[in-house]
Amino acid sequence: MLAATLVLYTPPLRAQAPLVQLRTRWPARLAIGMRQGDQLSPLTVEARRDGWVVFTQLSTRPDEGLSPPSMRLIAEARDVRAWTNRVRALMSAVLDSGNARRANENPTLGNGRFRISVSITSSRPQFISFSVQGCGPGSGSSGPTRGELASFLDLLDEAAARAGNGAGRPPTLLRPYYASEVSCPATAQPDNPVPQLPAGIRPSGGRIEVAAGFVVDTAGQVEPGTLRFFPGTKPELARAVRSVVPRWQFVPAEWDGTPVRQVVYTTIGISPTALSDTGWHVIRVEPQDDGWVHFTHSNSSGTYTHVVQEWFAPDSVDAWAKRVGALKAEADSLDRETPRVLEKGTILGSPKGVGYSAGFFAHGKAVEMRAGLVGCAGAFVEGEHPVDSAQLARFREAASAARARRASPADPARTAHEADDVACPAWLPWTRTPRPEFNRVWRYPTGAYPPSMAATNARADVFASFVVDTSGHVDLSSVRVLPGSDPRAVAALPATLRTLRVRPATRGGRAVPQRVVQSIRFEPPPICATPTANPACGRRYSADLNADQPPSR
């Protein structure tokens, strides 16, 4: 415990003030209700003491690398009330009377990039369309029943009433917001300059990632003097990032259409300045000094390169190449005049990591040898592309060269790896809500909220890095925190990390230690109308929604 505390509080060479002022006071959030319909995605509705209503559409797929909900609808209580009245009037006019003229209306709620709208067709059968216009992934529409839509409108009306039915307190420019607070987070422009890899540094994978934090202003520019790095970041990598990030442009964060300042936490990829091969489905097989065969599959387009990689033992490569050779001989011997449907293949790799599959497919009179890529946990990644004798020869040559450098591959679990040096990165799974009536609702992990933050109802996002061992536990002695974090949340970080169970990284089909970069959210529990009003209301709830709470500043 003492060692972990010393690591957590090791100061940078130059003290840096918190990016968000510690005297900031946040309003209470009131959890009004949660819905999961047959057609509507799981959602929550909250009211804030400063006159705002918040609608969040929850994810139903807690996949690898998934972040907490990145966007939400924030609307003034008076706008919410006006919108629900318009939608109810439209429902009555069209669904009850079949008025075709009213069917052309499309009431929309939201003044920024995130908006929701409802339309109803008067033709038979009548159809309700509920559309979400997001500021990122998550846009789409569904066809809820009248009952589902009416239940959602009831939640919004109750939230508007709890928020005061009036105007919301305008967002402030006195301090930056966290990404978890705004309607739409700041988004980097796709043509921002890319850092160049410093001389003498060669990534073991496709690129090196550097974690950084900074503030983006309302014009979409990085505020001078706010760029921060984790303690221990290599100076040459920090210089490479500093040379470009101050010139980056963003679509600024929004609060109901109003641009606001935002703290941005991100990892910045630095790739080699030149690649020997570019294009789609580029395969590289290289022997390494530790006795492993390093396999990479890359798709390159402009300045972006997507790399999937794995490390294979030389013996497994030889055995796989032999199996593929036998399959190729069988495919060559097939009678091409006899129609058939036949598929045979073999996979190089472990089910715990990345696999490279090759074989033949016979359909009718056509016979093709193909190869494809199987990602982490069996997810299909890329394919299909040809495999030939020359490619098999490259695999065998790499296996022979790796074996010559080391008789048996080194144990990859003896070293803590960076994210670019593993096949399947470690990741933090979500947990399913214990409420059976909300079986599609998943709850993202949050920090253990400390009493020291409760006086001002404070919230904070802490950007931290730490090593996850092969059992999924966090090594507390390895924790680093980005300078400028809220010290109260930082003090609560060890208690949080002790409870986390991370899915370990894999390399060579084995679990290996990996340094993870993760944003941990510390937020006060909501005041809940019922125990099912929010995924965070499983154990604590109160009917007293009128208790005084500090206002927002």
TAWONOR-V453895 format. One record per residue. N is the residue number from 1. RES is the residue in one letter. PHI is phi in radians with two decimals (* if undefined). OMEGA is omega in degrees with one decimal (NA if undefined). D_CENTER is the distance of its C-alpha to the mean C-alpha in whole Angstrom. Layout:
{{N	RES	PHI	OMEGA	D_CENTER} {N	RES	PHI	OMEGA	D_CENTER}}
//
This chain:
{{1	M	*	-179.5	30} {2	L	-1.12	179.7	32} {3	A	-1.07	-180.0	31} {4	A	-1.12	-179.5	27} {5	T	-1.12	179.1	28} {6	L	-1.10	179.1	30} {7	V	-1.18	-177.7	27} {8	L	-1.10	-173.2	25} {9	Y	-1.83	174.2	28} {10	T	-1.08	-174.2	29} {11	P	-1.33	172.4	29} {12	P	-1.18	-177.8	28} {13	L	-1.06	178.7	31} {14	R	-2.24	-177.2	31} {15	A	-1.05	179.7	31} {16	Q	-2.22	-178.0	28} {17	A	-1.21	176.6	28} {18	P	-1.00	179.8	25} {19	L	-1.18	176.1	23} {20	V	-1.99	-174.9	23} {21	Q	-1.05	-177.5	27} {22	L	-1.24	180.0	27} {23	R	-1.43	179.0	30} {24	T	-1.06	177.4	27} {25	R	-2.04	-177.6	28} {26	W	-1.86	175.9	26} {27	P	-1.33	175.7	27} {28	A	-1.23	171.9	26} {29	R	-1.91	-177.7	24} {30	L	-1.85	179.0	26} {31	A	-1.36	-176.2	24} {32	I	-1.50	-179.0	26} {33	G	-3.12	178.5	25} {34	M	-2.27	-178.4	22} {35	R	-2.28	172.6	23} {36	Q	-2.46	-178.5	22} {37	G	-1.73	176.5	25} {38	D	-1.17	-177.9	26} {39	Q	-1.95	179.2	24} {40	L	-1.24	174.0	22} {41	S	-1.17	175.6	18} {42	P	-0.97	-176.4	18} {43	L	-2.62	173.5	18} {44	T	-2.22	176.1	19} {45	V	-2.23	-179.4	22} {46	E	-2.27	172.9	23} {47	A	-2.02	177.9	26} {48	R	-2.05	-178.0	26} {49	R	-1.16	-177.8	29} {50	D	-1.72	170.1	29} {51	G	1.65	-177.0	30} {52	W	-1.97	174.3	26} {53	V	-2.00	-176.4	25} {54	V	-2.12	175.5	21} {55	F	-1.99	-179.2	20} {56	T	-2.17	175.0	16} {57	Q	-1.56	-174.1	15} {58	L	-1.53	177.3	13} {59	S	-1.41	175.4	11} {60	T	-1.90	-178.9	13} {61	R	-2.31	180.0	11} {62	P	-1.37	-175.0	9} {63	D	-1.34	177.7	8} {64	E	-1.00	175.5	8} {65	G	1.42	-177.2	5} {66	L	-1.26	178.2	3} {67	S	-1.61	173.6	3} {68	P	-1.03	-179.8	7} {69	P	-0.83	-172.0	9} {70	S	-1.65	-179.0	8} {71	M	-2.65	-177.3	12} {72	R	-2.77	176.2	15} {73	L	-1.52	175.7	19} {74	I	-2.06	-175.6	21} {75	A	-2.36	176.7	25} {76	E	-1.15	-176.7	28} {77	A	-0.99	-178.8	30} {78	R	-1.16	177.7	33} {79	D	-1.22	177.8	31} {80	V	-1.11	-179.5	29} {81	R	-1.07	179.1	33} {82	A	-1.11	-178.4	34} {83	W	-1.22	179.9	31} {84	T	-1.10	177.4	32} {85	N	-1.14	178.9	36} {86	R	-1.13	-179.2	35} {87	V	-1.16	178.5	33} {88	R	-1.12	177.8	36} {89	A	-1.11	178.5	39} {90	L	-1.14	178.3	37} {91	M	-1.05	-179.3	37} {92	S	-1.15	-176.7	40} {93	A	-1.18	-173.9	42} {94	V	-1.60	-174.6	40} {95	L	-1.27	-177.9	40} {96	D	-1.56	-175.7	43} {97	S	-1.97	-179.2	45} {98	G	1.20	-178.4	44} {99	N	-1.24	-176.2	44} {100	A	-1.19	-177.9	43} {101	R	-1.14	179.8	43} {102	R	-1.22	-176.8	40} {103	A	-1.16	-178.9	38} {104	N	-1.39	-179.6	37} {105	E	-1.28	-178.3	36} {106	N	-2.50	-176.5	32} {107	P	-1.00	-176.2	31} {108	T	-2.15	178.2	28} {109	L	-2.01	179.7	26} {110	G	2.15	-177.9	24} {111	N	-1.86	-178.0	25} {112	G	-2.08	-179.3	22} {113	R	-1.24	178.3	20} {114	F	-1.61	-179.0	19} {115	R	-2.49	171.1	21} {116	I	-2.19	-179.0	23} {117	S	-2.61	179.1	26} {118	V	-2.31	171.5	28} {119	S	-2.35	-177.7	31} {120	I	-2.36	176.0	34} {121	T	-1.56	-178.5	36} {122	S	-1.59	179.2	40} {123	S	-1.21	178.6	41} {124	R	-1.63	-0.8	41} {125	P	-1.37	177.7	39} {126	Q	-1.22	-174.8	37} {127	F	-2.46	176.4	34} {128	I	-1.75	176.6	31} {129	S	-2.06	176.5	28} {130	F	-1.90	-173.9	25} {131	S	-1.98	175.0	23} {132	V	-2.04	175.2	19} {133	Q	-1.76	-176.1	19} {134	G	-1.51	177.0	16} {135	C	-1.79	179.2	15} {136	G	-3.14	176.8	12} {137	P	-1.00	-179.0	11} {138	G	2.20	176.1	12} {139	S	-1.22	178.3	16} {140	G	2.80	-178.9	19} {141	S	-2.49	178.0	22} {142	S	-2.51	-179.1	23} {143	G	-2.06	-177.7	27} {144	P	-1.21	172.3	27} {145	T	-1.28	178.4	31} {146	R	-1.08	-180.0	33} {147	G	-1.16	178.8	33} {148	E	-1.11	-179.8	29} {149	L	-1.14	180.0	29} {150	A	-1.09	178.3	32} {151	S	-1.12	177.6	30} {152	F	-1.14	178.3	27} {153	L	-1.09	177.9	30} {154	D	-1.08	178.1	31} {155	L	-1.07	-179.5	28} {156	L	-1.11	179.3	28} {157	D	-1.11	178.6	31} {158	E	-1.14	178.7	31} {159	A	-1.11	178.8	28} {160	A	-1.07	178.9	30} {161	A	-1.13	179.9	34} {162	R	-1.14	178.9	32} {163	A	-1.49	174.4	31} {164	G	1.83	177.7	34} {165	N	1.09	-177.0	34} {166	G	-2.12	-179.0	35} {167	A	-1.42	177.2	33} {168	G	-1.56	175.6	30} {169	R	-1.11	-176.9	30} {170	P	-1.02	176.5	29} {171	P	-1.10	-174.5	26} {172	T	-1.77	171.3	27} {173	L	-1.90	-177.5	27} {174	L	-1.26	178.6	28} {175	R	-2.56	176.2	25} {176	P	-1.38	177.0	22} {177	Y	-1.63	169.5	19} {178	Y	-1.41	179.3	16} {179	A	-1.05	-178.7	13} {180	S	-1.31	-178.9	13} {181	E	-1.77	-166.6	16} {182	V	-1.54	174.7	16} {183	S	-1.14	-179.3	17} {184	C	-2.26	179.9	15} {185	P	-1.27	176.7	13} {186	A	-1.06	-176.2	15} {187	T	-2.19	-178.6	14} {188	A	-1.21	175.7	15} {189	Q	-1.22	-175.5	18} {190	P	-1.16	-177.0	18} {191	D	-1.73	176.3	21} {192	N	-1.09	179.9	21} {193	P	-1.09	-176.1	23} {194	V	-1.80	176.9	21} {195	P	-1.08	177.2	22} {196	Q	-1.65	-179.8	25} {197	L	-1.21	-179.8	25} {198	P	-1.10	178.6	28} {199	A	-1.09	177.8	31} {200	G	1.54	177.9	31} {201	I	-1.95	-179.1	28} {202	R	-2.19	-179.3	27} {203	P	-1.20	177.1	23} {204	S	-1.28	175.7	24} {205	G	-1.80	-178.1	21} {206	G	-1.44	-178.0	20} {207	R	-2.85	173.4	19} {208	I	-1.89	178.7	19} {209	E	-1.94	178.6	16} {210	V	-2.01	-179.9	17} {211	A	-1.49	-178.2	15} {212	A	-2.64	174.4	16} {213	G	-2.40	179.5	17} {214	F	-2.88	179.6	19} {215	V	-1.93	175.1	20} {216	V	-1.81	-176.4	20} {217	D	-1.49	-175.3	23} {218	T	-1.28	174.5	24} {219	A	-1.65	179.3	25} {220	G	1.47	179.8	22} {221	Q	-1.93	178.3	23} {222	V	-1.31	-178.7	22} {223	E	-1.22	-179.0	25} {224	P	-1.01	175.1	27} {225	G	1.42	-177.4	27} {226	T	-1.78	-176.4	24} {227	L	-1.24	-178.0	22} {228	R	-2.25	176.0	21} {229	F	-2.25	174.5	20} {230	F	-1.13	170.7	20} {231	P	-0.99	-179.5	24} {232	G	1.65	176.0	25} {233	T	-1.11	-179.4	23} {234	K	-1.03	-176.7	26} {235	P	-1.00	-178.7	28} {236	E	-1.19	176.1	28} {237	L	-1.26	177.3	24} {238	A	-1.07	178.6	24} {239	R	-1.11	179.6	27} {240	A	-1.09	179.1	25} {241	V	-1.25	179.7	22} {242	R	-1.08	-177.1	25} {243	S	-1.28	-176.6	26} {244	V	-2.17	-172.7	24} {245	V	-1.04	178.5	21} {246	P	-1.03	178.9	24} {247	R	-1.69	-178.8	25} {248	W	-1.21	175.7	21} {249	Q	-2.05	-179.4	21} {250	F	-2.26	159.9	19} {251	V	-1.37	-171.4	19} {252	P	-1.13	176.2	19} {253	A	-1.13	-177.9	18} {254	E	-2.19	167.8	19} {255	W	-2.21	-176.7	21} {256	D	0.91	177.0	23} {257	G	1.60	179.2	23} {258	T	-1.61	177.8	25} {259	P	-1.12	178.0	23} {260	V	-2.35	175.1	22} {261	R	-1.30	-178.6	21} {262	Q	-2.55	170.0	18} {263	V	-1.36	179.6	17} {264	V	-1.94	172.3	14} {265	Y	-1.93	-174.7	12} {266	T	-2.72	168.9	11} {267	T	-1.95	-174.2	12} {268	I	-1.96	-178.7	15} {269	G	-1.44	175.6	16} {270	I	-2.09	-177.4	20} {271	S	-1.87	174.1	21} {272	P	-0.97	-177.6	25} {273	T	-1.19	179.8	27} {274	A	-2.50	177.3	28} {275	L	-1.94	179.9	28} {276	S	-1.19	177.7	31} {277	D	-2.29	174.5	29} {278	T	-2.33	179.7	27} {279	G	2.21	-176.6	26} {280	W	-1.69	176.6	25} {281	H	0.99	175.6	25} {282	V	-1.57	-178.8	26} {283	I	-1.85	172.5	27} {284	R	-2.17	177.5	28} {285	V	-2.25	-172.0	30} {286	E	-2.24	174.1	31} {287	P	-1.30	179.2	33} {288	Q	-2.13	-176.9	32} {289	D	-1.13	-179.3	34} {290	D	-1.48	176.0	33} {291	G	1.60	179.4	34} {292	W	-1.73	172.2	31} {293	V	-1.76	-177.5	30} {294	H	-1.62	-179.2	27} {295	F	-1.87	173.7	26} {296	T	-2.30	173.9	23} {297	H	-2.15	-175.2	22} {298	S	-2.24	170.1	21} {299	N	-2.04	-177.0	21} {300	S	-2.02	177.0	22} {301	S	-2.56	-178.1	22} {302	G	1.15	-179.1	24} {303	T	-1.59	-176.7	22} {304	Y	-1.81	176.8	19} {305	T	-2.28	176.2	19} {306	H	-1.72	-174.6	16} {307	V	-2.08	169.1	18} {308	V	-1.99	-173.8	18} {309	Q	-2.42	175.1	20} {310	E	-2.77	176.9	22} {311	W	-2.06	-177.5	25} {312	F	-2.03	174.1	28} {313	A	-1.27	-177.9	32} {314	P	-0.96	-179.4	35} {315	D	-1.09	-180.0	36} {316	S	-1.21	176.6	34} {317	V	-1.14	179.8	33} {318	D	-1.10	-179.3	37} {319	A	-1.13	179.4	37} {320	W	-1.16	-179.9	35} {321	A	-1.06	177.9	36} {322	K	-1.15	178.4	40} {323	R	-1.14	179.0	38} {324	V	-1.13	177.4	37} {325	G	-1.06	178.0	40} {326	A	-1.16	177.8	42} {327	L	-1.14	178.7	40} {328	K	-1.12	177.8	41} {329	A	-1.12	178.1	44} {330	E	-1.14	178.9	44} {331	A	-1.12	179.9	42} {332	D	-1.17	-176.4	45} {333	S	-1.54	-178.6	48} {334	L	-1.16	175.5	47} {335	D	-1.28	-175.2	49} {336	R	-1.25	-179.0	48} {337	E	-1.56	-178.7	50} {338	T	-1.73	-180.0	49} {339	P	-1.10	179.7	47} {340	R	-2.84	170.3	44} {341	V	-2.19	-174.1	40} {342	L	-2.59	178.9	39} {343	E	-2.43	177.1	36} {344	K	-2.43	-179.9	36} {345	G	-2.78	178.3	33} {346	T	-2.58	-173.8	32} {347	I	-2.03	171.5	29} {348	L	-1.66	179.9	29} {349	G	2.19	-177.7	26} {350	S	-1.80	175.0	25} {351	P	-1.04	-179.8	23} {352	K	-1.46	-177.3	21} {353	G	-2.30	178.9	20} {354	V	-1.56	178.8	20} {355	G	-2.11	176.3	23} {356	Y	-2.03	-173.1	26} {357	S	-1.84	178.0	28} {358	A	-2.46	179.3	31} {359	G	3.03	-179.4	34} {360	F	-2.17	179.2	36} {361	F	-2.32	179.0	36} {362	A	-1.93	179.6	39} {363	H	-2.37	-174.5	40} {364	G	1.15	178.4	43} {365	K	-1.70	-178.1	45} {366	A	-1.62	176.7	42} {367	V	-2.29	-177.7	40} {368	E	-2.24	168.9	37} {369	M	-1.59	-176.3	36} {370	R	-2.33	175.1	32} {371	A	-2.33	179.5	29} {372	G	-2.58	-174.8	25} {373	L	-2.00	176.2	22} {374	V	-1.92	-174.1	21} {375	G	-1.49	-176.8	17} {376	C	-1.07	-179.8	16} {377	A	1.07	174.1	17} {378	G	1.46	-179.7	19} {379	A	-1.30	177.8	17} {380	F	-1.22	-177.1	19} {381	V	-2.00	-174.5	18} {382	E	-2.44	173.9	21} {383	G	2.75	-1.5	24} {384	E	-1.86	177.5	27} {385	H	-2.48	-172.8	29} {386	P	-1.17	171.0	33} {387	V	-2.21	-175.7	34} {388	D	-2.37	-177.3	37} {389	S	-1.12	-179.9	40} {390	A	-1.12	178.8	39} {391	Q	-1.17	177.0	35} {392	L	-1.05	178.9	36} {393	A	-1.11	178.7	39} {394	R	-1.13	177.4	36} {395	F	-1.10	-178.6	34} {396	R	-1.12	179.9	38} {397	E	-1.12	179.2	38} {398	A	-1.14	178.9	35} {399	A	-1.12	179.9	36} {400	S	-1.12	-179.3	39} {401	A	-1.17	178.8	38} {402	A	-1.14	179.5	36} {403	R	-1.16	179.0	38} {404	A	-1.19	-179.4	41} {405	R	-1.37	179.3	39} {406	R	-2.67	-174.0	38} {407	A	-1.09	177.0	40} {408	S	-2.40	-176.3	37} {409	P	-1.06	177.6	33} {410	A	-1.18	179.7	32} {411	D	-1.30	-177.2	30} {412	P	-1.27	-177.8	27} {413	A	-1.41	-178.8	26} {414	R	-1.48	-175.8	28} {415	T	-2.25	173.1	26} {416	A	-1.40	-174.3	23} {417	H	-1.77	169.9	21} {418	E	-1.50	-176.2	18} {419	A	-1.08	-177.7	15} {420	D	-1.41	-175.0	17} {421	D	-1.98	176.3	20} {422	V	-2.28	177.6	18} {423	A	-1.48	179.4	18} {424	C	-2.06	-176.4	15} {425	P	-1.13	172.7	13} {426	A	-1.15	178.1	13} {427	W	-2.62	-173.1	10} {428	L	-1.76	-178.3	10} {429	P	-1.21	171.4	11} {430	W	-1.44	176.1	12} {431	T	-2.07	179.6	15} {432	R	-1.35	179.1	17} {433	T	-1.07	-178.7	19} {434	P	-1.30	-177.4	23} {435	R	-1.39	-176.9	24} {436	P	-1.10	-179.5	26} {437	E	-1.33	177.7	26} {438	F	-2.18	-173.0	22} {439	N	-1.21	179.3	21} {440	R	-1.74	-177.0	18} {441	V	-1.69	176.9	17} {442	W	-2.01	-177.9	14} {443	R	-1.93	178.9	14} {444	Y	-1.35	-177.3	11} {445	P	-1.20	176.2	13} {446	T	-2.21	-179.6	14} {447	G	-1.33	175.2	17} {448	A	-1.27	-172.1	21} {449	Y	-1.15	-175.9	22} {450	P	-1.50	176.9	25} {451	P	-1.03	-178.1	29} {452	S	-1.11	-179.7	29} {453	M	-1.68	-172.1	26} {454	A	-1.22	-175.9	28} {455	A	-1.04	179.0	31} {456	T	-1.93	-178.8	29} {457	N	0.95	-170.6	26} {458	A	-1.20	172.8	24} {459	R	-2.34	-179.2	20} {460	A	-2.80	169.0	18} {461	D	-1.89	-178.9	15} {462	V	-1.89	179.0	16} {463	F	-1.60	-174.0	14} {464	A	-2.32	171.9	15} {465	S	-2.26	-177.5	16} {466	F	-2.84	179.2	18} {467	V	-1.60	174.2	19} {468	V	-1.79	-177.1	18} {469	D	-1.43	-173.6	21} {470	T	-1.25	176.6	22} {471	S	-1.74	179.6	22} {472	G	1.58	178.0	19} {473	H	-1.58	178.7	21} {474	V	-1.54	173.3	20} {475	D	-1.42	-174.3	23} {476	L	-1.12	179.9	24} {477	S	-1.26	-176.8	26} {478	S	-1.74	-170.8	23} {479	V	-1.22	170.6	21} {480	R	-2.21	-179.1	21} {481	V	-2.17	179.5	20} {482	L	-1.14	176.7	19} {483	P	-0.97	-178.4	22} {484	G	1.73	178.3	23} {485	S	-1.35	177.4	21} {486	D	-1.17	-175.7	22} {487	P	-1.11	178.6	25} {488	R	-1.19	177.2	25} {489	A	-1.24	178.2	22} {490	V	-1.06	179.2	22} {491	A	-1.12	179.7	25} {492	A	-1.54	-175.4	23} {493	L	-1.12	179.9	21} {494	P	-1.00	179.4	23} {495	A	-1.08	178.3	23} {496	T	-1.21	-175.6	20} {497	L	-1.14	177.5	19} {498	R	-1.12	-176.7	22} {499	T	-1.58	-175.8	21} {500	L	-1.34	172.9	17} {501	R	-2.15	-174.2	17} {502	V	-1.68	173.6	15} {503	R	-1.30	-172.4	15} {504	P	-1.12	173.2	17} {505	A	-1.27	175.9	17} {506	T	-2.25	177.1	19} {507	R	-2.64	-175.5	22} {508	G	1.17	180.0	25} {509	G	1.37	-178.8	24} {510	R	-2.14	174.1	24} {511	A	-1.20	-179.2	22} {512	V	-2.37	174.5	22} {513	P	-1.19	178.2	21} {514	Q	-2.55	172.5	18} {515	R	-1.41	-175.8	17} {516	V	-1.88	172.7	14} {517	V	-1.91	-171.8	12} {518	Q	-2.51	171.7	10} {519	S	-1.62	-179.4	10} {520	I	-1.85	-177.8	13} {521	R	-1.65	173.2	14} {522	F	-1.97	-179.0	17} {523	E	-2.42	-179.8	19} {524	P	-1.17	177.9	22} {525	P	-1.12	179.6	22} {526	P	-1.26	168.6	23} {527	I	-1.42	-168.1	27} {528	C	-1.88	176.9	27} {529	A	-1.18	178.7	30} {530	T	-2.48	179.2	29} {531	P	-1.19	179.6	28} {532	T	-1.95	-176.9	25} {533	A	-1.41	-174.6	24} {534	N	-2.87	176.5	21} {535	P	-1.00	179.8	19} {536	A	-1.56	-177.3	20} {537	C	-1.76	-175.0	23} {538	G	-1.09	-175.3	24} {539	R	-2.15	-177.0	27} {540	R	-1.98	174.5	28} {541	Y	-2.69	-177.8	29} {542	S	-2.59	176.9	32} {543	A	-1.44	-178.6	34} {544	D	-1.45	-179.4	35} {545	L	-1.59	-176.0	33} {546	N	-1.90	178.8	35} {547	A	-1.14	179.9	35} {548	D	-1.21	178.9	35} {549	Q	-2.36	-179.3	32} {550	P	-1.14	178.9	32} {551	P	-1.34	178.7	31} {552	S	-1.49	175.5	28} {553	R	-2.35	NA	29}}
//
